[in-house]
Amino acid sequence: MEPRTGLRIAPGQNPALLRDYLSAHFAQERASVFRELLVHLLAALSALVWVAAVRPRWLGLVATDSVLAMWAVFALATLGAVLAEARWRKRCLALRRKVGAAPPAP
């Protein structure tokens, strides 16, 4: 009986491709976690922007401008993280097809 493995490569394929695939997969996971962190920080800043809009005197003009600037920076960073995650996901899928990796057997 063949031992169960999490990921098998197709017969005749170079095992180094599997390393490249796993490296791309881990990079995609890191990009995903970074994107999720930025989305949560953006949501927290969005709550501050909303409160500043509802009660303009609560933060003051300088603080409101600072919060809006931080929101814009985090929005652009989140967009960059989304694009980076998509790029790593695309690379990961291409390497998976190239390796010919099959999902584990049930």
C-alpha positions as protocol buffer text, in pm:
chain_id: "A"
residue {
  index: 1
  type: MET
  ca { x: 0 y: 0 z: 0 }
}
residue {
  index: 2
  type: GLU
  ca { x: 133 y: 340 z: -99 }
}
residue {
  index: 3
  type: PRO
  ca { x: 171 y: 589 z: 189 }
}
residue {
  index: 4
  type: ARG
  ca { x: -64 y: 883 z: 176 }
}
residue {
  index: 5
  type: THR
  ca { x: 94 y: 1215 z: 96 }
}
residue {
  index: 6
  type: GLY
  ca { x: -56 y: 1561 z: 89 }
}
residue {
  index: 7
  type: LEU
  ca { x: 60 y: 1635 z: -263 }
}
residue {
  index: 8
  type: ARG
  ca { x: 190 y: 1409 z: -537 }
}
residue {
  index: 9
  type: ILE
  ca { x: 373 y: 1508 z: -850 }
}
residue {
  index: 10
  type: ALA
  ca { x: 309 y: 1341 z: -1181 }
}
residue {
  index: 11
  type: PRO
  ca { x: 549 y: 1063 z: -1278 }
}
residue {
  index: 12
  type: GLY
  ca { x: 848 y: 1193 z: -1473 }
}
residue {
  index: 13
  type: GLN
  ca { x: 819 y: 1550 z: -1340 }
}
residue {
  index: 14
  type: ASN
  ca { x: 1109 y: 1733 z: -1183 }
}
residue {
  index: 15
  type: PRO
  ca { x: 1074 y: 1741 z: -799 }
}
residue {
  index: 16
  type: ALA
  ca { x: 1235 y: 2088 z: -796 }
}
residue {
  index: 17
  type: LEU
  ca { x: 915 y: 2218 z: -956 }
}
residue {
  index: 18
  type: LEU
  ca { x: 731 y: 2105 z: -645 }
}
residue {
  index: 19
  type: ARG
  ca { x: 961 y: 2324 z: -433 }
}
residue {
  index: 20
  type: ASP
  ca { x: 888 y: 2621 z: -659 }
}
residue {
  index: 21
  type: TYR
  ca { x: 515 y: 2550 z: -633 }
}
residue {
  index: 22
  type: LEU
  ca { x: 526 y: 2527 z: -253 }
}
residue {
  index: 23
  type: SER
  ca { x: 732 y: 2848 z: -231 }
}
residue {
  index: 24
  type: ALA
  ca { x: 475 y: 3028 z: -446 }
}
residue {
  index: 25
  type: HIS
  ca { x: 194 y: 2881 z: -234 }
}
residue {
  index: 26
  type: PHE
  ca { x: 351 y: 3005 z: 89 }
}
residue {
  index: 27
  type: ALA
  ca { x: 410 y: 3349 z: -64 }
}
residue {
  index: 28
  type: GLN
  ca { x: 45 y: 3359 z: -171 }
}
residue {
  index: 29
  type: GLU
  ca { x: -63 y: 3267 z: 182 }
}
residue {
  index: 30
  type: ARG
  ca { x: 155 y: 3543 z: 329 }
}
residue {
  index: 31
  type: ALA
  ca { x: 7 y: 3792 z: 81 }
}
residue {
  index: 32
  type: SER
  ca { x: -342 y: 3676 z: 180 }
}
residue {
  index: 33
  type: VAL
  ca { x: -275 y: 3731 z: 550 }
}
residue {
  index: 34
  type: PHE
  ca { x: -126 y: 4075 z: 481 }
}
residue {
  index: 35
  type: ARG
  ca { x: -432 y: 4168 z: 273 }
}
residue {
  index: 36
  type: GLU
  ca { x: -666 y: 4056 z: 551 }
}
residue {
  index: 37
  type: LEU
  ca { x: -473 y: 4263 z: 805 }
}
residue {
  index: 38
  type: LEU
  ca { x: -492 y: 4571 z: 584 }
}
residue {
  index: 39
  type: VAL
  ca { x: -865 y: 4520 z: 526 }
}
residue {
  index: 40
  type: HIS
  ca { x: -927 y: 4509 z: 901 }
}
residue {
  index: 41
  type: LEU
  ca { x: -715 y: 4819 z: 961 }
}
residue {
  index: 42
  type: LEU
  ca { x: -898 y: 4996 z: 679 }
}
residue {
  index: 43
  type: ALA
  ca { x: -1231 y: 4901 z: 840 }
}
residue {
  index: 44
  type: ALA
  ca { x: -1117 y: 5047 z: 1174 }
}
residue {
  index: 45
  type: LEU
  ca { x: -1008 y: 5369 z: 1005 }
}
residue {
  index: 46
  type: SER
  ca { x: -1338 y: 5376 z: 813 }
}
residue {
  index: 47
  type: ALA
  ca { x: -1521 y: 5375 z: 1146 }
}
residue {
  index: 48
  type: LEU
  ca { x: -1318 y: 5678 z: 1253 }
}
residue {
  index: 49
  type: VAL
  ca { x: -1393 y: 5852 z: 923 }
}
residue {
  index: 50
  type: TRP
  ca { x: -1763 y: 5781 z: 972 }
}
residue {
  index: 51
  type: VAL
  ca { x: -1759 y: 5918 z: 1328 }
}
residue {
  index: 52
  type: ALA
  ca { x: -1570 y: 6226 z: 1207 }
}
residue {
  index: 53
  type: ALA
  ca { x: -1836 y: 6279 z: 940 }
}
residue {
  index: 54
  type: VAL
  ca { x: -2123 y: 6240 z: 1187 }
}
residue {
  index: 55
  type: ARG
  ca { x: -1962 y: 6455 z: 1457 }
}
residue {
  index: 56
  type: PRO
  ca { x: -1720 y: 6696 z: 1288 }
}
residue {
  index: 57
  type: ARG
  ca { x: -1608 y: 6862 z: 1612 }
}
residue {
  index: 58
  type: TRP
  ca { x: -1524 y: 6530 z: 1781 }
}
residue {
  index: 59
  type: LEU
  ca { x: -1178 y: 6496 z: 1623 }
}
residue {
  index: 60
  type: GLY
  ca { x: -1101 y: 6846 z: 1512 }
}
residue {
  index: 61
  type: LEU
  ca { x: -996 y: 6961 z: 1167 }
}
residue {
  index: 62
  type: VAL
  ca { x: -630 y: 6856 z: 1182 }
}
residue {
  index: 63
  type: ALA
  ca { x: -707 y: 6510 z: 1321 }
}
residue {
  index: 64
  type: THR
  ca { x: -984 y: 6458 z: 1065 }
}
residue {
  index: 65
  type: ASP
  ca { x: -744 y: 6544 z: 783 }
}
residue {
  index: 66
  type: SER
  ca { x: -487 y: 6303 z: 929 }
}
residue {
  index: 67
  type: VAL
  ca { x: -744 y: 6023 z: 955 }
}
residue {
  index: 68
  type: LEU
  ca { x: -855 y: 6082 z: 595 }
}
residue {
  index: 69
  type: ALA
  ca { x: -493 y: 6077 z: 476 }
}
residue {
  index: 70
  type: MET
  ca { x: -426 y: 5753 z: 667 }
}
residue {
  index: 71
  type: TRP
  ca { x: -744 y: 5604 z: 520 }
}
residue {
  index: 72
  type: ALA
  ca { x: -626 y: 5689 z: 169 }
}
residue {
  index: 73
  type: VAL
  ca { x: -283 y: 5536 z: 236 }
}
residue {
  index: 74
  type: PHE
  ca { x: -438 y: 5218 z: 376 }
}
residue {
  index: 75
  type: ALA
  ca { x: -683 y: 5200 z: 85 }
}
residue {
  index: 76
  type: LEU
  ca { x: -396 y: 5216 z: -164 }
}
residue {
  index: 77
  type: ALA
  ca { x: -194 y: 4965 z: 39 }
}
residue {
  index: 78
  type: THR
  ca { x: -493 y: 4731 z: 47 }
}
residue {
  index: 79
  type: LEU
  ca { x: -529 y: 4762 z: -329 }
}
residue {
  index: 80
  type: GLY
  ca { x: -160 y: 4680 z: -368 }
}
residue {
  index: 81
  type: ALA
  ca { x: -197 y: 4379 z: -138 }
}
residue {
  index: 82
  type: VAL
  ca { x: -495 y: 4255 z: -340 }
}
residue {
  index: 83
  type: LEU
  ca { x: -294 y: 4282 z: -661 }
}
residue {
  index: 84
  type: ALA
  ca { x: 8 y: 4109 z: -504 }
}
residue {
  index: 85
  type: GLU
  ca { x: -211 y: 3825 z: -377 }
}
residue {
  index: 86
  type: ALA
  ca { x: -370 y: 3785 z: -721 }
}
residue {
  index: 87
  type: ARG
  ca { x: -25 y: 3774 z: -883 }
}
residue {
  index: 88
  type: TRP
  ca { x: 95 y: 3504 z: -641 }
}
residue {
  index: 89
  type: ARG
  ca { x: -229 y: 3308 z: -686 }
}
residue {
  index: 90
  type: LYS
  ca { x: -186 y: 3319 z: -1065 }
}
residue {
  index: 91
  type: ARG
  ca { x: 178 y: 3203 z: -1034 }
}
residue {
  index: 92
  type: CYS
  ca { x: 76 y: 2929 z: -792 }
}
residue {
  index: 93
  type: LEU
  ca { x: -192 y: 2797 z: -1028 }
}
residue {
  index: 94
  type: ALA
  ca { x: 48 y: 2805 z: -1324 }
}
residue {
  index: 95
  type: LEU
  ca { x: 312 y: 2612 z: -1128 }
}
residue {
  index: 96
  type: ARG
  ca { x: 51 y: 2363 z: -1008 }
}
residue {
  index: 97
  type: ARG
  ca { x: -46 y: 2292 z: -1369 }
}
residue {
  index: 98
  type: LYS
  ca { x: 320 y: 2270 z: -1468 }
}
residue {
  index: 99
  type: VAL
  ca { x: 400 y: 2026 z: -1187 }
}
residue {
  index: 100
  type: GLY
  ca { x: 91 y: 1823 z: -1266 }
}
residue {
  index: 101
  type: ALA
  ca { x: 18 y: 1797 z: -897 }
}
residue {
  index: 102
  type: ALA
  ca { x: -292 y: 1604 z: -809 }
}
residue {
  index: 103
  type: PRO
  ca { x: -490 y: 1665 z: -492 }
}
residue {
  index: 104
  type: PRO
  ca { x: -451 y: 1398 z: -225 }
}
residue {
  index: 105
  type: ALA
  ca { x: -654 y: 1082 z: -266 }
}
residue {
  index: 106
  type: PRO
  ca { x: -950 y: 1045 z: -28 }
}
